[in-house]
Amino acid sequence: MRKGDVIAVKGIGGYHLFCDARSDAAIRRLRARKPRPHKPLAVLFPMTGADGLDAVRSELDLGSVEAARLLSPERPIVLATKIQTRRSRNQILLPSMALEPINPRANPWRNDGSDSNKRADKKTPLPSSRRGSRDPAPWMVKTSVKNKKSMDSSTDTAPNNPQWISSAPEADRRTLVLCAALAPGLGEIGVMLPYSSLHHLLLDDYGAPLVATSANRGGEPVLTDLESVRAFLGDVVQGILDHNRPIVRPADDSVFRRILGKARPIRLGRGIAPVEMELPFSLKQPLLAVGGQMKNTVALAFRDRVVVSPHIGDMDSLRSLRVFEQVAADLQALYGVEAEVIARDAHPGYTTSHWASRWGSEKQLPILKIYHHYAHAGALFGEYPHAHPRLVFTWDGVGYGPDGVLWGGEALLGKPGAWRRIGSLRPFHLPGGERAGREPWRSAAALCWAMGRNWSDCPEKTGLLRAAWERRINAPQTTAIGRLFDAAAALTGICLEASYEGQGPMELEGAAHGDIRFDISPPVCLLPVDKDERGCWRIDWASLVPFLLQDEGDAGYKAAVFRETVARALVTQALCIRSEHDFHEVGLAGGVFQNRLLTERAAELLIENGFRVILPEKIPSNDGGLSFGQVIESGVAVKGP
């Protein structure tokens, strides 16, 4: 690894790919061969200092929440802020977005000066070669240390030397050696500490941080045996460090992120899962919930207990399906319980839906179809059960809705088994259907076309595509906030094409870091919330399009305004709904609420307006929590007396 090689190292739940986290050449080679051109890479740090975190603090701003989770016995990956990001934060003065009362019963904002001293955002522009590029790493900055003496010196502060970042007080200057290519376009890096004896031996001897990414093919479960590593990753690694202790079941590293003052799970894995929880009811029959298509987990429920599996991965490959089947069988064998009911997502095209139908038919078991966003809301209810109705915002990419539309920006009022969609987003049509998930420019084009506007910076020729879109050929309708984030990422030039799921929204958040404060000038971007003919309050995104297309303001400024606009639209929608219904609790569920800056800002505004805000704490808010939510929703049908 000192020579820049990539090595596969056998861990507890699977193999990792290790290389020097300071070596641009090693990271470039890893990204090109895996291939993993842009997706962030986790870093394993040696334990140094009194509490073991000095090496981490030399590179990252580590709060008490992150530090406690890193040092916990489970040793998960924890997202921590880059020092560069922290130091580059300057306040952006944004015009006030104070709103007029929507109606006599719903006054969204109090003009009491409470909008001052909010978060601001400033973006460090990406190189132009980054935008829409499929090159594995054209934007990487070389940060490898050639001279230890210069690294130890505190006088080398030349601005053109990427090894050095000067901090804001002088006494806190730190030497930064991690490569920028570890998490391009993002403000955080996933960090973990050694959790096996082998890790401790390696890191103690190496004395520097190492990339530690799962040894797998994109989205699949981590590899667990030597033959598979040789077969699938033989052209990626230059060596394999193995041992003779077999790994029976794959377990990826767990991932946590601080949101609203707590470390919340992004992925359940090694050290955390299976997660066993008490149900708010008792089941008459054991139930197996098979989750969704992305970030899959399965859940086994019996009597008043539920067990949620470790993260399996995306269900797009044969290996993922085999691991899924193994996990489903192992859970039933381990707990001595055989499922008598199956719950699946209502989407007919999911791999898990096909499997459930086939397996249920073979076993002659009843199959319950649970709508995607009901499961998100149900998962939150499962963590915070009570009999009172609550409003839950279920915001994510896309999920199959009862009306056949691809939902993703819904506000659901009620409780499990009795959710009512009472808020949503203005719908639009996605050109190319599922391809829009990996090509954010498609969502951007869709918004422009819906507004009757041309997008001169569109990276593709769209004559035929637009003609098909106008005829609604392979252009399904959606209300997904996640696709709105994709569009914003593309219209600002931050991300036109994505090599991993969620890249556009993640880089949009990375661009919009910082603290915002407001003056008293007219609104920059105000999204109306109006009731449609079915009584559903809809957020209209239309005014965002001309703002994002305008020449004034850089991408970071636009990303900041976008985030603030969306957060305020959420609260406006909640106030509209409260004007007609009696509730005081608002839940935030779905993958969009893994965006810390958006979630914390929305929660702040909700609390200012008298709401109690709840978020998942034990189960991921993304699709990794769908299986748990499917159990909660199914409980209405199969619970005992």
VOGU-3710 file (C-alpha; in Angstrom, 3 decimals, decimal comma):
1> mrkgdviavk> 0,000/0,000/0,000  2,957/2,339/0,540  3,690/1,827/-3,168  0,129/2,766/-4,128  -1,296/-0,747/-4,424  -4,890/-1,724/-3,674  -5,234/-4,692/-1,318  -8,296/-6,785/-0,445  -8,410/-7,403/3,315  -10,726/-9,904/4,955
11> giggyhlfcd> -12,741/-8,438/7,812  -15,581/-9,680/9,995  -18,564/-9,327/7,666  -16,730/-9,356/4,355  -13,682/-8,097/2,490  -12,592/-4,467/2,204  -10,502/-2,826/-0,477  -7,660/-0,940/1,215  -5,349/1,692/-0,198  -3,558/4,796/1,052
21> arsdaairrl> -6,129/7,568/1,600  -3,402/10,149/0,831  -2,468/8,686/-2,562  -4,156/10,196/-5,573  -2,717/7,470/-7,817  -4,021/4,633/-5,646  -7,505/6,127/-5,371  -7,595/6,845/-9,096  -6,651/3,235/-9,816  -9,286/1,917/-7,392
31> rarkprphkp> -12,024/4,121/-8,850  -11,169/3,263/-12,441  -10,995/-0,493/-11,966  -13,840/-1,171/-9,549  -15,415/0,972/-11,224  -16,602/3,614/-8,770  -15,964/6,971/-10,440  -17,635/9,349/-7,979  -19,264/7,530/-5,053  -17,630/8,500/-1,733
41> lavlfpmtga> -15,093/6,192/-0,139  -14,888/5,491/3,594  -11,632/6,026/5,475  -10,232/3,866/8,286  -8,144/5,900/10,735  -5,522/4,710/13,214  -6,373/5,333/16,857  -4,087/8,012/18,275  -4,168/10,334/21,266  -5,832/10,040/24,646
51> dgldavrsel> -9,254/9,087/23,305  -8,062/7,533/20,033  -9,439/10,317/17,831  -6,505/12,683/17,326  -5,815/11,397/13,792  -9,464/11,871/12,828  -9,570/15,377/14,292  -6,502/16,332/12,287  -8,587/15,931/9,120  -12,227/16,384/10,120
61> dlgsveaarl> -14,409/18,504/12,367  -15,667/15,960/14,853  -18,529/16,817/17,193  -19,419/15,000/20,395  -22,203/13,018/18,699  -19,902/11,765/15,948  -17,093/11,025/18,423  -19,340/8,969/20,685  -20,688/6,913/17,778  -17,212/6,324/16,355
71> lsperpivla> -15,968/5,026/19,702  -19,017/2,843/20,328  -18,384/-0,937/20,393  -20,233/-1,337/17,067  -17,549/0,754/15,279  -19,782/2,019/12,430  -18,888/4,411/9,649  -19,796/7,938/10,771  -20,090/10,907/8,419  -17,950/13,842/9,570
81> tkiqtrrsrn> -17,437/17,298/8,083  -14,301/18,058/6,096  -12,192/20,828/7,583  -12,017/22,489/4,168  -15,812/22,625/4,058  -16,054/24,044/7,540  -13,427/26,676/6,900  -14,899/27,816/3,588  -18,295/28,658/5,065  -19,197/32,291/4,607
91> qillpsmale> -22,592/33,795/5,221  -24,686/34,476/2,160  -27,190/37,271/2,484  -30,445/35,980/1,071  -33,556/38,080/0,651  -36,283/37,328/3,166  -38,876/34,703/2,293  -41,432/35,783/4,887  -44,887/34,885/3,611  -48,275/36,491/3,823
101> pinpranpwr> -50,984/34,499/5,665  -52,391/31,736/3,477  -55,836/32,038/5,046  -57,257/33,272/8,353  -56,629/29,896/9,977  -53,091/29,340/8,716  -50,473/32,035/9,184  -47,222/30,489/8,012  -44,726/33,017/9,304  -44,539/35,408/12,194
111> ndgsdsnkra> -42,800/38,627/11,237  -41,005/38,854/14,569  -37,414/38,875/13,376  -37,048/35,140/13,875  -35,689/34,740/10,325  -32,392/36,399/11,221  -29,113/34,570/11,694  -30,093/31,500/9,667  -27,831/29,205/7,718  -25,881/30,469/4,730
121> dkktplpssr> -24,266/28,726/1,900  -21,313/29,104/-0,325  -20,124/26,648/-2,932  -16,625/25,970/-4,078  -17,208/25,564/-7,836  -16,390/22,203/-9,364  -14,009/22,076/-12,296  -15,892/22,167/-15,576  -14,537/18,739/-16,474  -16,482/17,318/-13,540
131> rgsrdpapwm> -19,886/18,253/-14,877  -21,520/15,332/-16,605  -18,152/13,610/-16,978  -17,877/9,849/-17,057  -14,104/9,968/-16,628  -13,346/8,077/-13,407  -11,617/10,997/-11,715  -10,597/13,937/-13,912  -10,989/16,440/-11,084  -8,760/14,728/-8,508
141> vktsvknkks> -6,220/16,914/-6,754  -2,897/15,358/-5,924  -2,317/15,498/-2,191  0,170/12,722/-1,568  3,037/13,724/0,705  6,427/13,469/-0,908  8,464/14,977/1,890  7,717/14,178/5,522  9,775/17,125/6,664  7,570/19,528/4,721
151> mdsstdtapn> 4,481/17,779/6,092  5,642/18,285/9,657  6,551/21,913/9,068  4,018/24,509/10,248  5,463/27,240/8,049  4,594/25,882/4,602  1,273/27,618/3,960  1,541/28,358/0,272  -2,001/28,694/-1,097  -1,192/26,546/-4,118
161> npqwissape> -0,017/23,636/-2,002  -3,004/21,283/-1,636  -1,450/19,647/1,421  -2,235/22,700/3,510  -5,366/24,496/4,563  -4,981/27,499/6,834  -7,629/27,589/9,539  -9,263/30,535/11,177  -7,512/30,813/14,216  -3,817/30,540/13,618
171> adrrtlvlca> -3,335/28,239/16,600  -5,722/25,695/15,109  -3,889/25,222/11,806  -3,870/21,562/10,800  -2,043/19,546/8,197  -4,491/17,939/5,784  -3,317/14,982/3,756  -6,493/13,204/2,638  -7,192/13,248/-1,093  -9,986/15,429/-2,389
181> alapglgeig> -11,100/12,482/-4,519  -12,338/10,522/-1,489  -15,705/12,293/-1,564  -15,815/14,614/-4,600  -18,460/17,312/-4,405  -19,441/16,433/-0,842  -18,809/18,193/2,440  -18,349/15,061/4,545  -16,263/11,901/4,649  -17,289/8,535/6,068
191> vmlpysslhh> -14,904/7,641/8,880  -14,416/4,550/10,985  -11,966/3,163/13,523  -10,331/-0,288/13,618  -12,750/-2,957/14,849  -10,775/-6,182/14,381  -7,385/-7,302/15,617  -6,107/-7,348/12,062  -7,196/-3,742/11,560  -5,382/-2,648/14,691
201> lllddygapl> -2,192/-4,392/13,621  -2,341/-2,879/10,126  -3,143/0,672/11,217  -0,639/0,688/14,091  2,114/-0,288/11,688  0,988/1,821/8,726  0,423/4,922/10,814  -1,816/6,712/8,305  -5,468/6,638/7,166  -6,536/3,999/4,666
211> vatsanrgge> -9,426/3,839/2,239  -11,664/0,975/3,398  -14,451/0,413/0,898  -16,557/-2,711/0,541  -15,154/-5,370/-1,758  -18,140/-5,828/-4,032  -19,548/-4,922/-7,391  -21,633/-1,744/-7,343  -24,714/-2,051/-5,132  -24,259/-5,791/-4,478
221> pvltdlesvr> -23,633/-7,413/-1,067  -20,043/-7,451/0,134  -17,934/-10,449/-0,943  -17,183/-13,011/1,783  -14,940/-15,699/0,264  -11,514/-15,744/-1,342  -12,652/-17,343/-4,595  -15,216/-14,607/-5,230  -12,686/-11,866/-4,553  -10,287/-13,434/-7,024
231> aflgdvvqgi> -13,011/-13,936/-9,618  -14,722/-10,552/-9,425  -11,989/-8,213/-8,209  -8,813/-9,861/-9,445  -8,136/-6,987/-11,845  -8,776/-4,390/-9,113  -6,410/-5,545/-6,381  -2,683/-6,187/-6,356  -2,842/-8,443/-3,311  -5,193/-10,175/-0,863
241> ldhnrpivrp> -4,739/-10,402/2,911  -6,797/-13,398/3,987  -7,382/-15,539/7,073  -8,977/-18,921/7,702  -12,006/-17,823/9,726  -15,051/-18,285/7,439  -17,684/-15,577/7,026  -21,077/-17,271/7,058  -23,247/-14,221/6,329  -22,252/-10,952/4,617
251> addsvfrril> -22,517/-7,792/6,700  -21,549/-4,401/5,309  -20,377/-1,675/7,656  -23,151/0,278/9,353  -23,343/3,985/8,480  -24,560/6,860/10,676  -25,040/10,593/10,194  -25,744/13,271/12,780  -29,129/14,876/12,133  -30,966/16,995/14,698
261> gkarpirlgr> -28,404/16,255/17,371  -28,506/12,449/17,111  -26,554/9,871/15,148  -29,167/8,321/12,871  -28,703/5,181/10,750  -28,151/5,448/7,020  -27,355/1,752/6,672  -27,801/-1,162/9,090  -24,944/-3,632/9,048  -22,066/-5,060/11,011
271> giapvemelp> -22,332/-4,499/14,755  -25,925/-3,229/14,591  -28,097/-5,648/12,632  -30,116/-7,776/12,916  -32,136/-5,169/14,836  -34,754/-6,647/17,137  -37,623/-4,405/18,249  -40,914/-4,712/20,069  -44,052/-4,273/17,982  -46,936/-2,064/19,115
281> fslkqpllav> -49,265/-5,054/18,546  -49,187/-8,851/18,533  -49,373/-10,856/15,303  -51,605/-13,885/14,864  -49,287/-15,300/12,195  -45,531/-14,927/11,587  -44,826/-12,530/8,735  -41,901/-12,014/6,369  -41,573/-8,529/4,822  -39,251/-8,441/1,818
291> ggqmkntval> -38,542/-4,698/1,485  -37,952/-2,827/-1,749  -35,622/-2,769/-4,729  -32,905/-0,415/-3,442  -30,990/-0,670/-0,166  -32,889/-3,845/0,553  -33,450/-5,365/3,972  -35,911/-8,044/5,040  -37,854/-8,236/8,293  -39,249/-11,233/10,165
301> afrdrvvvsp> -42,088/-10,520/12,590  -43,738/-12,911/15,037  -45,940/-12,344/18,071  -44,881/-8,911/19,376  -41,340/-8,944/17,937  -39,724/-7,880/14,671  -36,198/-8,580/13,457  -34,766/-6,389/10,684  -31,879/-7,871/8,703  -28,560/-6,257/7,848
311> higdmdslrs> -28,334/-4,242/4,633  -28,416/-6,536/1,605  -28,071/-4,026/-1,225  -29,743/-3,261/-4,531  -31,747/-6,119/-6,002  -30,570/-5,789/-9,589  -28,269/-8,814/-9,757  -28,443/-12,572/-9,342  -25,971/-12,471/-6,445  -28,109/-9,943/-4,577
321> lrvfeqvaad> -31,106/-12,238/-4,993  -29,145/-15,224/-3,684  -27,982/-13,310/-0,604  -31,543/-12,043/-0,099  -32,839/-15,632/-0,159  -30,109/-16,723/2,251  -30,914/-13,942/4,703  -34,659/-14,652/4,556  -34,050/-18,358/5,206  -31,450/-17,724/7,931
331> lqalygveae> -33,687/-15,362/9,899  -36,458/-17,961/10,003  -34,028/-20,719/10,973  -32,260/-18,662/13,647  -35,493/-17,711/15,387  -37,255/-21,027/14,777  -40,126/-19,258/13,040  -41,624/-20,039/9,638  -43,431/-17,181/7,917  -47,125/-17,723/7,198
341> viardahpgy> -47,742/-14,347/5,545  -45,594/-12,338/3,112  -45,569/-8,563/2,724  -44,062/-6,886/-0,337  -43,944/-3,529/-2,075  -46,882/-2,824/-4,381  -44,566/-2,069/-7,318  -45,087/-4,959/-9,751  -41,606/-4,735/-11,270  -39,454/-5,095/-8,144
351> ttshwasrwg> -37,302/-8,199/-7,875  -38,607/-8,680/-4,337  -42,204/-8,472/-5,600  -41,567/-11,240/-8,148  -39,836/-13,360/-5,505  -42,667/-12,894/-3,008  -45,254/-13,878/-5,585  -43,322/-16,986/-6,585  -42,432/-18,070/-3,033  -45,923/-17,341/-1,727
361> sekqlpilki> -47,445/-19,380/-4,518  -45,140/-22,324/-3,790  -45,908/-22,186/-0,075  -49,559/-21,239/-0,621  -49,195/-18,206/1,605  -51,204/-14,976/1,536  -49,339/-11,983/0,082  -49,943/-8,416/1,247  -49,087/-5,550/-1,103  -47,944/-2,446/0,772
371> yhhyahagal> -47,602/0,885/-0,971  -44,109/2,315/-0,790  -44,836/5,569/1,023  -47,297/3,993/3,418  -44,404/1,751/4,452  -42,154/4,786/5,014  -44,829/6,374/7,204  -45,482/3,054/8,930  -41,808/2,621/9,808  -41,805/5,967/11,575
381> fgeyphahpr> -45,001/5,029/13,405  -43,373/1,762/14,473  -40,668/3,705/16,299  -43,144/6,181/17,805  -46,425/4,303/18,267  -49,545/5,975/19,619  -53,209/6,183/18,718  -53,334/9,828/17,675  -53,179/10,784/13,986  -50,031/12,466/12,752
391> lvftwdgvgy> -48,821/14,093/9,574  -45,874/12,332/7,926  -43,933/13,801/5,022  -42,672/10,883/2,918  -40,124/12,401/0,552  -37,804/10,289/-1,568  -36,926/9,342/-5,137  -39,876/7,409/-6,520  -42,254/4,760/-5,248  -45,393/3,187/-6,676
401> gpdgvlwgge> -48,569/4,949/-5,514  -52,179/3,698/-5,319  -53,074/5,838/-8,351  -50,280/4,344/-10,479  -48,240/7,557/-10,276  -44,623/7,479/-9,109  -44,994/9,145/-5,717  -42,189/10,764/-3,765  -43,338/14,101/-2,354  -46,286/13,067/-0,220
411> allgkpgawr> -47,817/14,287/3,033  -49,821/11,489/4,673  -52,235/12,072/7,528  -53,446/9,296/9,794  -51,946/6,080/11,111  -50,989/2,616/9,785  -53,742/1,085/7,710  -55,539/4,429/7,469  -53,197/6,873/5,733  -54,728/9,605/3,622
421> rigslrpfhl> -52,640/11,536/1,115  -53,448/15,125/1,921  -50,391/16,865/0,475  -48,160/16,336/-2,547  -46,052/18,005/-5,218  -47,205/19,383/-8,546  -46,752/16,375/-10,858  -44,509/16,301/-13,907  -43,503/13,668/-16,459  -40,069/12,018/-16,507
431> pggeragrep> -38,579/11,671/-20,011  -37,072/8,224/-20,317  -38,692/6,887/-17,145  -36,224/5,100/-14,853  -33,216/6,564/-16,684  -33,971/9,891/-15,017  -32,696/8,458/-11,728  -29,134/8,295/-13,063  -29,387/11,237/-15,486  -30,508/14,313/-13,509
441> wrsaaalcwa> -30,543/16,410/-16,679  -33,710/14,552/-17,695  -35,612/15,839/-14,660  -34,276/19,333/-15,361  -35,437/19,138/-18,965  -38,855/17,909/-17,852  -39,394/20,937/-15,607  -38,297/23,325/-18,344  -40,546/21,702/-20,951  -43,481/21,717/-18,553
451> mgrnwsdcpe> -42,944/25,485/-18,249  -42,686/25,896/-22,020  -39,025/26,889/-21,754  -35,904/25,731/-23,528  -32,812/24,765/-21,567  -29,815/25,937/-23,541  -27,300/24,144/-21,298  -28,870/20,718/-21,677  -25,970/18,297/-22,321  -27,866/16,150/-24,830
461> ktgllraawe> -29,779/16,676/-28,054  -33,375/16,262/-27,011  -35,484/16,717/-30,136  -36,722/13,129/-30,311  -36,859/12,804/-26,529  -39,018/15,902/-26,216  -41,329/14,662/-28,945  -41,766/11,378/-27,051  -42,257/13,290/-23,785  -44,975/15,450/-25,321
471> rrinapqtta> -46,777/12,290/-26,438  -46,201/10,738/-22,973  -44,223/7,856/-24,453  -42,049/6,342/-21,707  -42,651/9,485/-19,664  -44,379/8,389/-16,442  -45,925/10,973/-14,164  -44,237/11,620/-10,818  -44,642/13,736/-7,701  -41,163/12,911/-6,382
481> igrlfdaaaa> -39,230/15,558/-4,475  -36,087/13,504/-5,133  -36,426/14,147/-8,861  -36,919/17,856/-8,090  -33,559/17,792/-6,280  -32,056/16,062/-9,325  -33,398/18,828/-11,536  -31,922/21,521/-9,285  -28,538/19,776/-9,316  -28,580/19,722/-13,110
491> ltgicleasy> -29,900/23,261/-13,664  -27,165/24,648/-11,394  -24,507/22,654/-13,293  -23,559/20,699/-10,173  -24,475/17,235/-11,469  -25,803/16,407/-14,923  -25,188/12,657/-14,850  -24,927/10,407/-11,799  -22,787/7,326/-11,391  -24,470/6,365/-8,109
501> egqgpmeleg> -27,948/6,674/-6,647  -28,591/10,049/-5,018  -25,463/11,718/-6,377  -27,233/14,850/-7,621  -29,049/15,658/-4,363  -25,966/14,816/-2,296  -23,740/17,130/-4,308  -26,427/19,805/-4,204  -26,314/19,616/-0,414  -22,518/19,669/-0,500
511> aahgdirfdi> -22,580/22,835/-2,559  -25,023/24,561/-0,202  -23,142/24,237/3,063  -22,974/27,019/5,615  -25,144/29,472/7,526  -27,905/31,562/6,004  -29,233/34,861/7,285  -31,925/37,042/5,755  -32,561/40,697/5,116  -35,981/42,251/4,560
521> sppvcllpvd> -36,105/42,536/0,763  -38,820/40,792/-1,349  -38,900/36,976/-1,675  -36,368/35,270/-3,920  -38,413/32,179/-4,603  -41,817/31,486/-3,102  -43,631/28,237/-3,835  -47,432/28,432/-3,735  -49,310/25,676/-1,923  -52,832/25,270/-3,300
531> kdergcwrid> -55,586/22,709/-2,880  -56,515/20,680/-5,964  -59,967/19,373/-6,912  -59,441/16,275/-4,741  -58,622/18,249/-1,625  -54,852/17,609/-1,800  -52,562/20,538/-0,949  -49,891/20,670/-3,672  -46,550/22,471/-3,676  -46,026/24,177/-7,040
541> waslvpfllq> -42,340/24,106/-8,027  -42,792/26,331/-11,125  -41,154/29,498/-9,753  -37,949/27,572/-9,031  -37,250/27,022/-12,728  -36,568/30,638/-13,806  -34,592/31,224/-10,614  -32,313/28,231/-11,221  -31,873/29,219/-14,881  -30,920/32,834/-14,211
551> degdagykaa> -27,327/33,999/-14,641  -27,156/35,830/-11,312  -25,673/33,892/-8,406  -23,298/30,961/-8,446  -24,291/27,336/-7,998  -23,714/27,410/-4,235  -26,004/30,396/-3,804  -28,733/28,785/-5,885  -28,379/25,516/-3,960  -28,793/27,425/-0,696
561> vfretvaral> -31,889/29,247/-1,922  -33,328/25,983/-3,260  -32,896/24,278/0,091  -34,447/27,169/2,005  -37,330/27,378/-0,465  -38,132/23,677/-0,167  -37,918/23,727/3,635  -40,345/26,647/3,804  -42,685/25,028/1,308  -42,861/21,958/3,533
571> vtqalcirse> -43,833/24,060/6,531  -46,356/26,058/4,516  -47,957/22,795/3,422  -48,068/21,555/7,033  -49,763/24,795/8,124  -52,324/24,542/5,341  -53,179/21,012/6,415  -53,327/21,996/10,094  -55,840/24,715/9,222  -58,296/21,910/8,387
581> hdfhevglag> -57,207/19,019/10,627  -56,319/18,629/14,277  -52,771/17,313/14,735  -49,606/18,559/16,397  -46,956/16,025/15,414  -45,072/15,973/12,115  -42,899/13,066/11,012  -40,158/13,219/8,386  -39,580/9,925/6,548  -37,939/8,901/3,274
591> gvfqnrllte> -34,461/9,240/1,841  -34,682/13,010/1,220  -34,580/13,544/4,990  -31,063/12,138/5,140  -30,145/15,592/3,845  -29,084/17,084/7,164  -29,206/20,739/6,194  -32,691/20,483/4,697  -34,024/18,363/7,554  -32,645/20,555/10,314
601> raaellieng> -33,913/23,718/8,642  -37,395/22,243/8,059  -37,518/20,972/11,651  -36,468/24,376/12,965  -39,280/26,083/11,083  -41,817/23,438/12,083  -40,941/23,828/15,755  -41,174/27,619/15,464  -44,733/27,099/14,263  -45,782/24,888/17,129
611> frvilpekip> -45,234/21,384/15,737  -43,491/18,475/17,407  -41,038/16,875/14,944  -40,027/13,210/14,893  -37,446/11,348/12,772  -36,362/7,718/12,672  -33,663/6,789/15,197  -33,323/2,995/14,992  -34,256/2,270/11,378  -32,996/4,148/8,285
621> sndgglsfgq> -35,404/6,680/6,814  -34,389/5,511/3,321  -35,560/2,318/1,607  -33,560/0,283/4,120  -36,521/0,858/6,451  -39,226/-0,343/4,052  -39,298/-3,922/5,356  -39,942/-2,686/8,904  -42,638/-0,342/7,607  -44,250/-3,198/5,690
631> viesgvavkg> -44,513/-5,143/8,958  -46,187/-2,209/10,704  -48,674/-1,691/7,866  -49,377/-5,427/7,624  -50,046/-5,594/11,333  -53,421/-3,972/10,762  -54,462/-7,034/8,742  -52,837/-9,866/10,696  -52,555/-8,673/14,292  -54,212/-10,678/17,026
641> p> -56,917/-9,585/19,450
//
